[in-house]
Amino acid sequence: MMRQPPPPRRPPPKMLRIDTERFTLRSIVPGDASERWSLWLQDPDVMGPVNTELRKLSVEDLKQYILRFNQETRLLIGVFDRTDRLFVGFYQIDLSPFHRTAKFNVIIGDKSYWGRKVVLETRAALLDHLFKSGTEKAIGSPLARNFPAVFNYKAQGWRLEGIMKSQVRANYGIGRLDQYEFGLLKDEWAAFKKKAAK
């Protein structure tokens, strides 16, 4: 009986790095796990708007969480201040190669950066990168009560495509919460940028 050769080893995923005016966006690696990040996950001000339960994760737990992202179709991207390399937040982006979509989620964990247009600056760079790389539509699904997120989607030219009534159960308090569905096509993003540049 002939022994089968081992399957070819897949090359490691290409790690993403993009610099904007104020921030560096790059693929998160296990070495980025920190107590600082863990504290964000325990802060109701940070996690409440995305309706995620508070969790106390160790640095080792976070390292295991990071490894769940293959950085090819499931991206985990850190937002770092270019001045001092401070880790201030992260994106989770799920890519569908077949449908050519990118579903965005973002958390800015460092509250001292809230109100400073971090998401508008960094998501614009990610949209540019993804649309150039074959994505044809970006998707975002914030809770209707997440007013900063809704504002940012509208300010960046995303279309409100639907309102899903009582879509999810509330992790904080009782009842159910409405969720919005935003979409942005590649040509819409190009038109938005052209108009904004005038």
C-alpha positions in Angstrom: 0.0 0.0 0.0 1.5 3.3 -1.1 1.6 6.1 1.5 -0.1 9.2 0.5 2.1 12.3 0.5 1.1 14.9 3.1 -1.2 17.7 1.9 0.7 20.8 0.7 1.2 23.3 3.4 -0.8 26.5 3.0 1.2 29.6 3.0 0.6 31.9 5.9 -2.1 34.6 5.3 -0.9 37.9 4.1 -1.0 40.3 7.0 -2.7 43.6 6.4 -1.2 46.9 7.1 -2.6 50.3 6.2 -1.5 53.8 7.4 -3.9 56.6 7.5 -3.1 60.2 8.6 -3.4 59.4 12.3 -3.7 55.6 12.6 -2.1 52.3 11.6 -4.5 49.5 10.7 -2.9 46.0 10.8 -3.8 42.4 11.3 -3.9 41.5 15.0 -1.5 38.8 16.2 -1.6 36.9 19.5 1.1 39.2 20.8 -1.4 42.0 20.8 -3.5 40.4 23.5 -3.4 42.6 26.6 -5.0 43.5 29.9 -6.0 46.8 28.3 -8.1 44.9 25.7 -9.6 42.7 28.4 -10.8 45.7 30.3 -12.7 46.9 27.3 -14.7 43.7 27.2 -15.8 44.3 30.8 -16.9 47.9 30.3 -20.6 48.4 29.7 -20.0 51.8 28.0 -17.9 50.0 25.4 -19.9 46.8 24.9 -23.4 48.0 25.6 -23.9 49.8 22.2 -23.1 46.5 20.4 -25.2 44.5 22.8 -22.4 42.1 23.7 -22.3 40.5 27.1 -19.5 41.6 29.4 -16.7 39.0 29.6 -13.6 38.7 31.7 -11.1 37.2 29.4 -7.5 36.6 30.4 -4.6 37.5 28.0 -4.3 33.8 27.1 -8.1 33.7 26.3 -7.6 36.7 24.0 -4.7 34.9 22.3 -7.0 31.9 21.6 -9.7 34.3 20.3 -7.3 36.0 17.9 -6.3 32.6 16.5 -10.0 32.0 15.4 -9.5 34.6 12.6 -7.8 33.2 9.5 -7.0 36.8 8.3 -8.2 35.7 4.8 -12.0 35.5 5.1 -12.3 36.4 8.8 -10.3 39.5 9.5 -9.3 40.9 12.9 -7.7 44.3 12.4 -6.3 46.5 15.1 -6.5 50.3 15.2 -3.2 51.8 16.5 -2.4 55.5 17.1 0.6 56.3 14.8 2.1 58.7 17.3 2.6 56.2 20.1 1.4 52.9 18.6 -1.4 52.8 21.3 -4.0 50.1 20.6 -7.3 52.0 20.6 -9.8 49.6 18.9 -10.4 46.8 16.4 -12.5 45.7 13.4 -14.0 42.3 12.7 -14.7 41.9 9.0 -16.2 38.8 7.5 -15.5 38.4 3.8 -17.6 36.3 1.4 -15.4 35.5 -1.7 -18.3 34.1 -3.6 -20.7 37.0 -2.9 -17.9 39.5 -2.8 -19.2 41.2 0.4 -17.5 42.5 3.5 -19.5 42.6 6.7 -18.1 45.2 9.2 -18.1 45.4 13.0 -16.0 47.9 14.9 -15.2 48.7 18.5 -13.2 51.7 19.6 -12.3 50.6 23.2 -10.3 53.6 24.3 -13.0 56.1 25.3 -10.5 59.0 25.1 -10.7 58.5 21.3 -14.5 58.7 21.1 -15.8 61.7 19.1 -12.5 62.0 17.2 -13.7 60.5 13.9 -11.6 57.4 14.3 -14.1 55.2 12.5 -14.7 57.6 9.6 -10.9 57.8 9.0 -10.0 54.2 9.4 -13.1 52.6 7.8 -12.5 54.7 4.7 -9.1 53.2 4.3 -10.4 49.7 4.8 -13.2 50.3 2.2 -10.6 51.6 -0.3 -8.5 48.5 0.3 -11.3 46.0 0.1 -13.0 47.5 -2.9 -9.6 47.4 -4.7 -9.2 43.8 -3.7 -12.4 42.5 -5.2 -15.2 43.3 -2.7 -18.3 44.7 -4.4 -20.5 45.5 -1.4 -19.9 46.4 2.3 -22.5 45.7 4.9 -23.0 47.0 8.4 -25.7 46.0 11.0 -25.7 48.3 14.0 -28.4 48.4 16.6 -30.9 51.2 16.0 -30.0 52.5 19.5 -26.3 52.7 18.7 -26.5 56.4 17.6 -22.8 57.0 17.1 -22.5 54.0 14.7 -25.7 55.0 12.8 -24.4 58.5 12.5 -21.0 57.3 11.1 -22.7 55.0 8.5 -24.9 57.8 7.3 -22.0 60.4 7.3 -20.0 58.0 5.1 -22.6 57.5 2.4 -23.9 54.1 3.4 -27.6 53.4 2.5 -30.1 52.3 5.1 -31.5 49.2 3.4 -33.8 47.9 6.1 -34.9 48.0 9.7 -35.2 44.6 11.4 -37.8 45.1 14.1 -37.0 43.4 17.5 -34.2 41.5 15.8 -32.2 40.7 19.0 -32.7 40.2 22.7 -31.2 42.9 24.9 -28.2 41.8 26.9 -28.7 44.8 29.2 -32.2 45.2 30.6 -35.2 43.4 29.1 -37.0 43.4 25.8 -35.9 43.2 22.2 -33.9 45.6 20.0 -34.3 46.9 16.5 -31.3 46.4 14.1 -30.5 48.5 11.0 -29.0 47.1 7.8 -26.7 49.4 6.0 -25.1 48.7 2.6 -22.5 50.4 0.4 -21.7 49.3 -3.2 -18.3 49.9 -4.7 -19.5 52.4 -7.2 -21.5 54.3 -4.5 -18.3 54.6 -2.5 -16.4 56.0 -5.5 -19.2 58.5 -6.1 -19.3 59.5 -2.5 -15.6 60.2 -2.4 -15.7 62.1 -5.7 -18.5 64.3 -4.3 -16.7 64.8 -1.0 -13.5 65.9 -2.8 -15.2 68.8 -4.6 
